[in-house]
Amino acid sequence: MSYLFSLIAGLLSGMAGAMGLGGGSVLIIYLTLFADVNQLAAQGINLIFFLPTAAVAVFIYSKKGIIKWRKILPIMLWGVIGTLVSGWLVGFFSAKLVKKLFGIVIAVYGLYELFGKEKIKSKHTKLK
């Protein structure tokens, strides 16, 4: 049964990640609640999982012309800087605190998705 849950969690994480929905949330929740992996290790596993799924998604979206590289590159730079800073900062927090912070962020994000933004009218939106 464990392999079945792992397969389902991996499949859902990959699908959500390819759609830009944060598939890591599914994976981290699975790893911490069902696979008995501590929060910091789950986040590390999530980052390793993210690399190939993100590469495939970038390739597909780039081929469709959806990615506007001139607009994205500055965002990527600040994302890398944020990753380095937060990777350094996490060393100062306990795994228990990081787990609670992750739960709070997921809950706030979920509420925002449900109530906080207006619906997109077109099926396909592109950065202009």
Secondary structure as a PSIPRED ss2 file (coil, helix, strand):
# PSIPRED VFORMAT (PSIPRED V4.0)

   1 M C   1.000  0.000  0.000
   2 S H   0.000  1.000  0.000
   3 Y H   0.000  1.000  0.000
   4 L H   0.000  1.000  0.000
   5 F H   0.000  1.000  0.000
   6 S H   0.000  1.000  0.000
   7 L H   0.000  1.000  0.000
   8 I H   0.000  1.000  0.000
   9 A H   0.000  1.000  0.000
  10 G H   0.000  1.000  0.000
  11 L H   0.000  1.000  0.000
  12 L H   0.000  1.000  0.000
  13 S H   0.000  1.000  0.000
  14 G H   0.000  1.000  0.000
  15 M H   0.000  1.000  0.000
  16 A H   0.000  1.000  0.000
  17 G H   0.000  1.000  0.000
  18 A H   0.000  1.000  0.000
  19 M C   1.000  0.000  0.000
  20 G C   1.000  0.000  0.000
  21 L C   1.000  0.000  0.000
  22 G C   1.000  0.000  0.000
  23 G H   0.000  1.000  0.000
  24 G H   0.000  1.000  0.000
  25 S H   0.000  1.000  0.000
  26 V H   0.000  1.000  0.000
  27 L H   0.000  1.000  0.000
  28 I H   0.000  1.000  0.000
  29 I H   0.000  1.000  0.000
  30 Y H   0.000  1.000  0.000
  31 L H   0.000  1.000  0.000
  32 T H   0.000  1.000  0.000
  33 L H   0.000  1.000  0.000
  34 F C   1.000  0.000  0.000
  35 A C   1.000  0.000  0.000
  36 D C   1.000  0.000  0.000
  37 V C   1.000  0.000  0.000
  38 N C   1.000  0.000  0.000
  39 Q H   0.000  1.000  0.000
  40 L H   0.000  1.000  0.000
  41 A H   0.000  1.000  0.000
  42 A H   0.000  1.000  0.000
  43 Q H   0.000  1.000  0.000
  44 G H   0.000  1.000  0.000
  45 I H   0.000  1.000  0.000
  46 N H   0.000  1.000  0.000
  47 L H   0.000  1.000  0.000
  48 I H   0.000  1.000  0.000
  49 F H   0.000  1.000  0.000
  50 F H   0.000  1.000  0.000
  51 L H   0.000  1.000  0.000
  52 P H   0.000  1.000  0.000
  53 T H   0.000  1.000  0.000
  54 A H   0.000  1.000  0.000
  55 A H   0.000  1.000  0.000
  56 V H   0.000  1.000  0.000
  57 A H   0.000  1.000  0.000
  58 V H   0.000  1.000  0.000
  59 F H   0.000  1.000  0.000
  60 I H   0.000  1.000  0.000
  61 Y H   0.000  1.000  0.000
  62 S H   0.000  1.000  0.000
  63 K H   0.000  1.000  0.000
  64 K C   1.000  0.000  0.000
  65 G C   1.000  0.000  0.000
  66 I C   1.000  0.000  0.000
  67 I C   1.000  0.000  0.000
  68 K C   1.000  0.000  0.000
  69 W H   0.000  1.000  0.000
  70 R H   0.000  1.000  0.000
  71 K H   0.000  1.000  0.000
  72 I H   0.000  1.000  0.000
  73 L H   0.000  1.000  0.000
  74 P H   0.000  1.000  0.000
  75 I H   0.000  1.000  0.000
  76 M H   0.000  1.000  0.000
  77 L H   0.000  1.000  0.000
  78 W H   0.000  1.000  0.000
  79 G H   0.000  1.000  0.000
  80 V H   0.000  1.000  0.000
  81 I H   0.000  1.000  0.000
  82 G H   0.000  1.000  0.000
  83 T H   0.000  1.000  0.000
  84 L H   0.000  1.000  0.000
  85 V H   0.000  1.000  0.000
  86 S H   0.000  1.000  0.000
  87 G H   0.000  1.000  0.000
  88 W H   0.000  1.000  0.000
  89 L H   0.000  1.000  0.000
  90 V H   0.000  1.000  0.000
  91 G H   0.000  1.000  0.000
  92 F H   0.000  1.000  0.000
  93 F C   1.000  0.000  0.000
  94 S C   1.000  0.000  0.000
  95 A H   0.000  1.000  0.000
  96 K H   0.000  1.000  0.000
  97 L H   0.000  1.000  0.000
  98 V H   0.000  1.000  0.000
  99 K H   0.000  1.000  0.000
 100 K H   0.000  1.000  0.000
 101 L H   0.000  1.000  0.000
 102 F H   0.000  1.000  0.000
 103 G H   0.000  1.000  0.000
 104 I H   0.000  1.000  0.000
 105 V H   0.000  1.000  0.000
 106 I H   0.000  1.000  0.000
 107 A H   0.000  1.000  0.000
 108 V H   0.000  1.000  0.000
 109 Y H   0.000  1.000  0.000
 110 G H   0.000  1.000  0.000
 111 L H   0.000  1.000  0.000
 112 Y H   0.000  1.000  0.000
 113 E H   0.000  1.000  0.000
 114 L H   0.000  1.000  0.000
 115 F H   0.000  1.000  0.000
 116 G C   1.000  0.000  0.000
 117 K C   1.000  0.000  0.000
 118 E C   1.000  0.000  0.000
 119 K C   1.000  0.000  0.000
 120 I C   1.000  0.000  0.000
 121 K C   1.000  0.000  0.000
 122 S C   1.000  0.000  0.000
 123 K C   1.000  0.000  0.000
 124 H C   1.000  0.000  0.000
 125 T C   1.000  0.000  0.000
 126 K C   1.000  0.000  0.000
 127 L C   1.000  0.000  0.000
 128 K C   1.000  0.000  0.000
